[in-house]
Amino acid sequence: MVKWCLLGCVLLGGCSPTSRIPVHDAVQSEHPPFQARSHYLKGQVLAANGNIEAAQSAFAQARIFDPTEPRILIAMGNASMNAGDVDAARGYMKSAALLAQQDAEPWLAHGRLEMAFGDKAAGRKALEQAVLLGDAWVARATLIEDELRENGSVADLSLLEQWISATSSDAVELRRRASIRILVGDSVGGMDDYLDAMRLAQRDLSIVGPFLQAAIQGGAVAYGLIIMEPWLANAPTATAGWLAYGLLCDVVGDHHETVRALEKIESVGIELGEASAQALANARKHLEHPPPSSSFRPPPLSDPISRSLSLMQDKRWDEAQVVVQQQLKTHPKDARLLYILAQIVLEREGPEAARPWVEDVLAVQPNYAPALNLWAWVHSEQGEFLGTAEERVLQALSLQPRVGGYWDTLGWIYHHQDRHIESQMVLERAVRLATDDVGIQEHLSQVSAVVKGGAP
């Protein structure tokens, strides 16, 4: 009887409802399984330590546990490259790309390897796929650089234009893009990228060399100074920027700023290189023993140009014009004579009368720096075409960045554009480069009064 009672209790208990605790479905990991990750990480450590054979074995074990993970295949490809087996590496990278149809990274790895060691056509297609899938910049850079190597130019600049339109906070990317922009002839754009890289990596002195090279070879020394000076006013610890600025000042002969910038580098404990130290020594020498002011010494008066200049000094404008016009009969396209004639008209009749004469000079020689500056000055005095005037004087400065008068013209244009702080910086440089020019000193005085809140 007891046995049956126990049996009844068991049956009743077995039929009673059971309380269940709800459990959420486990979140599926996007990473390889644990065993695969373990072997993969082990392989990475071994590869970093130079044990390539053991790394390959670890990656092979990882692939057993997760045969469809493209990162494992990429690691196997890199290990094969380090082992000197290019064909095996190409196979791994291609397989990784095919396994990850919507992932840019494997397509980038596959494309770069093919471009370097295999089928360039296949490599370009792979890199183009990486671009479509959102590769940040490496695929674009590789494609553009390959076309430059093959053809010396880029037929389709859309890849570069799209890249330029995107902002970047990666100094490495900016340096790469800068070098490419310079190769396609955009020195100013390349300098902009180098400057942005300097802003991000303010103490990376390795940026200075390519930045200076772009400025000097691209005729953009003045542009470099103009864009750097406002930034450095608020960046006292940007050693890369101060070094680049000091060396650019040395190029234009602005000795005061060369000393100030390079001494700032030394003050933070950075030892100057040989060229920088020499630039600093030369600038100090010029400041301590400035050369005597060069008085006007015209060539022998038998030369028509010297005769006209001598007459202009005496304000004998009509006689000077006769001398120049007689010479123009035999040399009608001599830019120097045409420029002197424009100067005579400017001094005698004013900016408005001089405008067509300046146009005549530029029609004969569009890159004649004095005429470019004169065109800019005449139009700034008229308050007209200030944007074009700025372009013209910057062009003159790209050709002759050491001429204080050109900096004066630029500063005066900025003043007319109500860019008074920029004007003051530029005019201060003009005064330092042309210490005896009273007219430039007067311009600086006027602009400084505006900046300080005085009357224009």
C-alpha positions as CSV (number, residue, x, y, z in Angstrom):
1,M,0.0,0.0,0.0
2,V,2.8,2.3,0.8
3,K,4.4,1.5,-2.5
4,W,1.3,2.5,-4.5
5,C,1.0,5.7,-2.4
6,L,4.6,6.6,-3.3
7,L,3.9,5.8,-7.0
8,G,0.8,8.1,-6.9
9,C,2.9,10.9,-5.5
10,V,5.5,10.5,-8.2
11,L,2.9,10.5,-10.9
12,L,1.1,13.5,-9.5
13,G,4.4,15.3,-9.1
14,G,5.3,14.5,-12.7
15,C,2.1,15.9,-14.0
16,S,2.3,19.2,-12.0
17,P,3.2,22.4,-14.0
18,T,6.9,23.4,-13.9
19,S,8.0,27.1,-13.4
20,R,10.3,28.3,-16.3
21,I,12.6,31.3,-16.3
22,P,12.7,33.1,-19.6
23,V,16.1,33.3,-21.2
24,H,17.1,35.7,-24.0
25,D,18.6,34.2,-27.1
26,A,22.4,34.5,-27.0
27,V,23.9,37.4,-29.0
28,Q,25.9,36.0,-31.9
29,S,29.5,37.3,-31.9
30,E,30.8,38.9,-35.0
31,H,34.3,37.8,-34.2
32,P,35.7,34.4,-35.1
33,P,35.0,31.6,-32.6
34,F,37.2,31.6,-29.4
35,Q,39.6,28.9,-30.6
36,A,40.1,30.7,-33.9
37,R,40.7,34.0,-32.2
38,S,43.2,32.3,-29.8
39,H,45.3,30.9,-32.6
40,Y,45.0,34.1,-34.7
41,L,46.3,36.3,-31.9
42,K,49.1,33.8,-31.2
43,G,50.1,34.0,-34.8
44,Q,50.1,37.8,-34.7
45,V,52.5,37.8,-31.8
46,L,54.7,35.2,-33.4
47,A,54.8,37.2,-36.6
48,A,55.7,40.4,-34.7
49,N,58.6,38.6,-33.1
50,G,59.9,37.4,-36.5
51,N,58.9,33.7,-36.1
52,I,57.2,33.4,-39.4
53,E,57.0,29.7,-39.7
54,A,55.4,29.3,-36.3
55,A,53.0,32.2,-37.1
56,Q,52.0,30.4,-40.3
57,S,51.2,27.3,-38.3
58,A,49.1,29.3,-35.8
59,F,47.2,31.0,-38.6
60,A,46.5,27.6,-40.3
61,Q,45.1,26.3,-37.0
62,A,42.9,29.4,-36.7
63,R,41.5,28.7,-40.2
64,I,40.5,25.2,-39.2
65,F,38.2,26.6,-36.6
66,D,36.9,29.4,-38.8
67,P,37.6,28.8,-42.5
68,T,35.5,31.8,-43.7
69,E,37.1,34.6,-41.7
70,P,38.9,37.0,-44.1
71,R,41.2,38.4,-41.5
72,I,42.8,35.1,-41.0
73,L,43.4,34.8,-44.7
74,I,44.9,38.3,-44.8
75,A,47.2,37.3,-41.9
76,M,48.2,34.2,-43.8
77,G,48.9,36.3,-46.9
78,N,51.1,38.7,-44.9
79,A,53.0,35.8,-43.3
80,S,53.5,34.2,-46.8
81,M,54.9,37.5,-48.1
82,N,57.3,37.7,-45.2
83,A,58.4,34.2,-46.0
84,G,59.0,35.2,-49.6
85,D,56.1,33.2,-51.1
86,V,54.4,35.8,-53.2
87,D,52.2,33.4,-55.1
88,A,50.8,31.9,-51.9
89,A,50.2,35.4,-50.5
90,R,48.3,36.5,-53.7
91,G,46.1,33.4,-53.4
92,Y,45.3,34.1,-49.7
93,M,44.5,37.8,-50.4
94,K,42.2,36.9,-53.3
95,S,40.4,34.3,-51.3
96,A,39.9,36.8,-48.5
97,A,38.4,39.3,-50.9
98,L,36.0,36.8,-52.4
99,L,34.9,35.7,-48.9
100,A,34.1,39.3,-47.9
101,Q,32.3,40.8,-50.8
102,Q,31.1,43.9,-48.9
103,D,34.3,44.5,-46.9
104,A,36.8,47.1,-48.2
105,E,39.8,45.8,-46.2
106,P,40.3,42.5,-48.0
107,W,39.8,44.1,-51.4
108,L,42.4,46.7,-50.5
109,A,44.9,44.1,-49.4
110,H,44.3,42.0,-52.6
111,G,44.5,45.0,-54.8
112,R,47.7,46.4,-53.4
113,L,49.4,43.0,-53.7
114,E,48.3,42.5,-57.2
115,M,49.4,46.0,-58.2
116,A,52.9,45.4,-56.7
117,F,53.6,41.8,-57.7
118,G,50.9,40.4,-59.9
119,D,48.1,41.3,-62.3
120,K,47.8,45.1,-62.4
121,A,44.4,45.0,-64.1
122,A,43.1,42.7,-61.4
123,G,44.7,44.9,-58.8
124,R,43.0,48.0,-60.2
125,K,39.6,46.3,-60.2
126,A,40.2,45.2,-56.6
127,L,41.2,48.7,-55.5
128,E,38.2,50.3,-57.3
129,Q,36.0,47.8,-55.4
130,A,37.6,48.9,-52.2
131,V,36.8,52.6,-53.1
132,L,33.2,51.7,-53.8
133,L,33.0,49.8,-50.4
134,G,34.1,52.9,-48.5
135,D,37.9,52.6,-48.2
136,A,39.0,55.8,-46.5
137,W,41.9,56.8,-48.7
138,V,44.6,54.2,-49.3
139,A,43.0,52.6,-52.3
140,R,42.5,56.1,-53.9
141,A,46.1,57.0,-53.3
142,T,47.4,53.7,-54.7
143,L,45.3,54.1,-57.9
144,I,46.3,57.7,-58.5
145,E,50.0,57.0,-57.8
146,D,50.0,54.1,-60.2
147,E,48.6,56.2,-63.0
148,L,51.1,58.9,-62.4
149,R,53.9,56.3,-62.6
150,E,52.5,54.8,-65.7
151,N,51.5,57.9,-67.6
152,G,53.1,60.9,-65.9
153,S,49.7,62.4,-65.4
154,V,46.2,61.6,-64.2
155,A,43.6,61.4,-67.0
156,D,40.6,61.3,-64.6
157,L,41.1,63.5,-61.5
158,S,37.7,62.6,-60.0
159,L,39.3,60.2,-57.5
160,L,41.6,62.9,-56.3
161,E,38.9,65.6,-56.3
162,Q,36.6,63.4,-54.2
163,W,39.4,62.8,-51.8
164,I,40.3,66.5,-51.5
165,S,36.6,67.3,-50.8
166,A,36.7,65.1,-47.7
167,T,38.1,66.4,-44.5
168,S,40.7,64.4,-42.6
169,S,42.1,64.3,-39.1
170,D,44.8,61.7,-40.0
171,A,48.3,63.3,-40.4
172,V,49.5,60.3,-42.4
173,E,46.7,60.6,-44.9
174,L,47.2,64.3,-45.3
175,R,50.9,63.9,-46.0
176,R,50.1,61.2,-48.6
177,R,47.5,63.4,-50.2
178,A,49.8,66.4,-50.2
179,S,52.6,64.5,-52.0
180,I,50.1,63.5,-54.7
181,R,48.7,67.0,-55.1
182,I,52.2,68.3,-55.6
183,L,52.9,65.6,-58.2
184,V,49.8,66.7,-60.3
185,G,51.0,70.3,-60.1
186,D,48.9,71.6,-57.2
187,S,51.7,72.9,-54.9
188,V,49.4,75.3,-53.0
189,G,47.0,72.5,-52.3
190,G,49.8,70.2,-51.2
191,M,51.1,72.9,-48.8
192,D,47.6,73.2,-47.4
193,D,47.6,69.5,-46.6
194,Y,51.1,69.6,-45.1
195,L,50.0,72.5,-43.0
196,D,47.0,70.6,-41.7
197,A,49.2,67.7,-41.0
198,M,51.5,70.0,-39.0
199,R,48.5,71.3,-37.0
200,L,47.7,67.7,-36.1
201,A,51.3,66.6,-35.4
202,Q,52.7,69.8,-34.1
203,R,56.1,68.4,-33.1
204,D,56.7,66.1,-36.1
205,L,59.7,67.8,-37.7
206,S,59.7,65.3,-40.6
207,I,56.8,67.2,-42.2
208,V,59.0,70.3,-42.5
209,G,61.2,69.1,-45.3
210,P,58.5,68.2,-47.8
211,F,56.6,71.4,-46.9
212,L,59.6,73.6,-47.7
213,Q,60.3,71.7,-50.9
214,A,56.7,72.2,-52.1
215,A,57.0,75.9,-51.2
216,I,60.3,76.5,-52.9
217,Q,59.8,74.4,-56.0
218,G,56.2,75.5,-56.5
219,G,57.1,79.2,-56.2
220,A,54.8,79.4,-53.1
221,V,57.2,80.7,-50.4
222,A,55.2,83.9,-49.9
223,Y,51.9,81.9,-49.7
224,G,53.5,79.6,-47.1
225,L,54.4,82.6,-44.9
226,I,50.9,84.1,-45.3
227,I,49.1,81.0,-44.2
228,M,51.5,80.1,-41.4
229,E,51.8,83.4,-39.6
230,P,48.2,83.7,-38.3
231,W,48.3,80.1,-37.1
232,L,51.6,80.4,-35.3
233,A,50.4,83.5,-33.5
234,N,48.2,81.1,-31.4
235,A,50.5,78.0,-31.5
236,P,53.6,78.7,-29.4
237,T,54.5,75.0,-29.0
238,A,54.1,74.0,-32.6
239,T,57.8,73.3,-33.2
240,A,57.3,71.9,-36.7
241,G,55.5,75.0,-37.7
242,W,58.0,77.4,-36.2
243,L,60.9,75.5,-37.9
244,A,59.2,75.7,-41.3
245,Y,58.3,79.3,-40.8
246,G,61.8,80.3,-39.8
247,L,63.3,78.7,-42.8
248,L,60.8,80.3,-45.1
249,C,61.6,83.7,-43.6
250,D,65.3,82.9,-44.4
251,V,64.4,82.3,-48.0
252,V,62.8,85.8,-48.4
253,G,65.5,87.5,-46.3
254,D,63.3,88.4,-43.3
255,H,66.1,88.0,-40.8
256,H,64.2,89.3,-37.8
257,E,61.6,86.6,-38.1
258,T,64.2,83.9,-38.9
259,V,65.9,84.6,-35.6
260,R,62.7,84.8,-33.7
261,A,61.4,81.5,-35.0
262,L,64.5,79.4,-34.8
263,E,65.4,80.7,-31.4
264,K,61.9,79.6,-30.3
265,I,62.9,76.1,-31.5
266,E,66.1,76.2,-29.4
267,S,64.3,77.5,-26.4
268,V,62.3,74.3,-26.0
269,G,65.4,72.1,-26.2
270,I,65.4,71.1,-29.8
271,E,68.8,71.1,-31.5
272,L,68.8,72.7,-34.9
273,G,70.1,70.8,-37.9
274,E,73.1,72.0,-39.8
275,A,71.1,74.0,-42.4
276,S,68.8,75.5,-39.8
277,A,71.7,76.5,-37.6
278,Q,73.5,78.1,-40.5
279,A,70.3,80.1,-41.4
280,L,70.1,81.3,-37.8
281,A,73.8,82.3,-37.7
282,N,73.4,84.2,-41.0
283,A,70.3,86.0,-39.9
284,R,71.9,87.1,-36.6
285,K,74.9,88.4,-38.6
286,H,72.6,90.5,-40.8
287,L,70.8,91.9,-37.8
288,E,74.0,92.7,-35.9
289,H,75.8,94.2,-38.9
290,P,73.2,95.3,-41.5
291,P,74.7,96.0,-44.9
292,P,74.7,99.7,-45.9
293,S,71.7,101.0,-47.7
294,S,72.2,100.8,-51.4
295,S,72.0,104.2,-53.0
296,F,70.8,104.6,-56.5
297,R,73.6,104.1,-58.9
298,P,72.4,104.1,-62.5
299,P,74.4,102.5,-65.3
300,P,76.2,104.7,-67.7
301,L,74.0,107.4,-69.2
302,S,74.6,106.0,-72.7
303,D,72.1,103.3,-71.8
304,P,68.5,104.5,-72.6
305,I,67.1,102.8,-69.6
306,S,69.5,104.4,-67.2
307,R,68.9,107.8,-68.9
308,S,65.2,107.5,-68.5
309,L,65.6,106.4,-64.8
310,S,67.9,109.4,-64.2
311,L,65.3,111.8,-65.7
312,M,62.6,110.2,-63.6
313,Q,64.6,110.8,-60.5
314,D,64.6,114.5,-61.4
315,K,60.8,114.3,-62.2
316,R,61.5,115.2,-65.8
317,W,58.7,113.0,-66.9
318,D,58.2,114.2,-70.5
319,E,61.9,113.9,-71.3
320,A,62.0,110.4,-69.8
321,Q,59.0,109.4,-71.9
322,V,60.7,110.6,-75.1
323,V,63.8,108.5,-74.4
324,V,61.7,105.4,-73.7
325,Q,59.5,105.8,-76.8
326,Q,62.5,106.3,-79.1
327,Q,63.9,103.0,-77.8
328,L,60.6,101.3,-78.2
329,K,60.6,102.0,-81.9
330,T,63.4,99.4,-82.3
331,H,62.4,97.2,-79.4
332,P,58.6,97.4,-79.3
333,K,58.2,94.3,-77.1
334,D,60.8,95.1,-74.4
335,A,59.0,94.6,-71.1
336,R,61.4,96.7,-69.2
337,L,60.9,99.7,-71.5
338,L,57.1,99.3,-71.4
339,Y,57.1,99.0,-67.7
340,I,59.2,102.2,-67.3
341,L,56.7,104.0,-69.6
342,A,53.8,102.8,-67.4
343,Q,55.7,104.1,-64.3
344,I,56.2,107.5,-65.9
345,V,52.5,107.8,-66.7
346,L,51.6,106.7,-63.1
347,E,53.9,109.3,-61.6
348,R,52.8,112.1,-63.9
349,E,49.1,111.4,-64.3
350,G,48.0,109.0,-61.6
351,P,46.7,105.4,-61.4
352,E,43.8,105.7,-63.7
353,A,45.9,106.9,-66.6
354,A,48.5,104.2,-66.0
355,R,46.1,101.3,-66.3
356,P,46.3,100.7,-70.1
357,W,50.0,101.1,-70.1
358,V,50.4,98.4,-67.5
359,E,48.1,96.2,-69.6
360,D,50.5,96.7,-72.5
361,V,53.4,95.3,-70.4
362,L,51.5,92.2,-69.4
363,A,50.3,91.6,-72.9
364,V,54.0,91.3,-74.0
365,Q,55.2,89.4,-70.9
366,P,52.4,88.0,-68.6
367,N,54.8,86.9,-65.9
368,Y,56.8,90.1,-65.6
369,A,56.8,90.5,-61.8
370,P,57.2,94.3,-61.6
371,A,54.2,94.8,-64.0
372,L,52.1,92.3,-62.1
373,N,52.7,94.2,-58.9
374,L,52.1,97.6,-60.7
375,W,48.8,96.2,-62.0
376,A,47.7,95.2,-58.5
377,W,48.8,98.5,-57.0
378,V,47.0,100.6,-59.6
379,H,43.8,98.7,-59.2
380,S,44.0,98.7,-55.4
381,E,44.4,102.5,-55.5
382,Q,41.2,102.6,-57.5
383,G,39.5,100.1,-55.1
384,E,38.6,97.9,-58.1
385,F,39.1,94.3,-58.9
386,L,40.7,93.6,-55.5
387,G,40.4,89.9,-55.8
388,T,42.3,89.9,-59.1
389,A,44.8,92.4,-57.8
390,E,45.5,90.0,-54.9
391,E,46.1,87.2,-57.3
392,R,48.4,89.3,-59.4
393,V,50.6,90.5,-56.6
394,L,50.8,86.9,-55.2
395,Q,52.0,85.9,-58.6
396,A,54.6,88.6,-58.4
397,L,55.6,87.4,-55.0
398,S,55.9,83.8,-56.2
399,L,58.5,85.0,-58.7
400,Q,60.3,87.5,-56.4
401,P,59.4,87.0,-52.7
402,R,62.2,89.1,-51.4
403,V,60.8,92.5,-52.7
404,G,59.4,94.5,-49.9
405,G,57.3,96.7,-52.3
406,Y,55.3,93.6,-53.4
407,W,54.5,92.8,-49.8
408,D,53.5,96.4,-49.4
409,T,51.0,96.1,-52.3
410,L,49.5,92.9,-50.8
411,G,49.2,94.5,-47.4
412,W,47.5,97.5,-48.9
413,I,45.0,95.3,-50.8
414,Y,44.2,93.5,-47.6
415,H,43.6,96.9,-46.0
416,H,41.1,97.8,-48.7
417,Q,39.4,94.4,-48.2
418,D,39.0,95.2,-44.4
419,R,41.4,92.3,-43.6
420,H,43.3,94.6,-41.3
421,I,45.1,92.1,-39.0
422,E,46.4,90.2,-42.1
423,S,47.4,93.6,-43.6
424,Q,49.4,94.5,-40.5
425,M,51.3,91.2,-40.6
426,V,52.1,91.6,-44.3
427,L,53.1,95.3,-44.0
428,E,55.4,94.5,-41.0
429,R,57.2,92.1,-43.3
430,A,57.3,94.7,-46.0
431,V,58.9,97.2,-43.6
432,R,61.5,94.6,-42.5
433,L,62.4,93.9,-46.1
434,A,62.5,97.5,-47.3
435,T,63.7,99.4,-44.2
436,D,64.2,102.7,-45.9
437,D,60.9,103.0,-47.7
438,V,58.9,105.8,-46.0
439,G,55.8,105.0,-48.0
440,I,55.6,101.5,-46.7
441,Q,56.1,102.7,-43.1
442,E,53.2,105.1,-43.6
443,H,51.0,102.3,-44.8
444,L,51.9,100.2,-41.7
445,S,51.2,103.2,-39.5
446,Q,47.7,103.7,-41.0
447,V,46.8,100.0,-40.7
448,S,48.1,99.7,-37.2
449,A,45.9,102.6,-36.1
450,V,42.9,100.8,-37.5
451,V,43.8,97.6,-35.7
452,K,44.2,99.5,-32.5
453,G,40.8,101.1,-32.9
454,G,41.9,104.4,-34.4
455,A,40.4,106.1,-37.5
456,P,41.2,104.4,-40.8
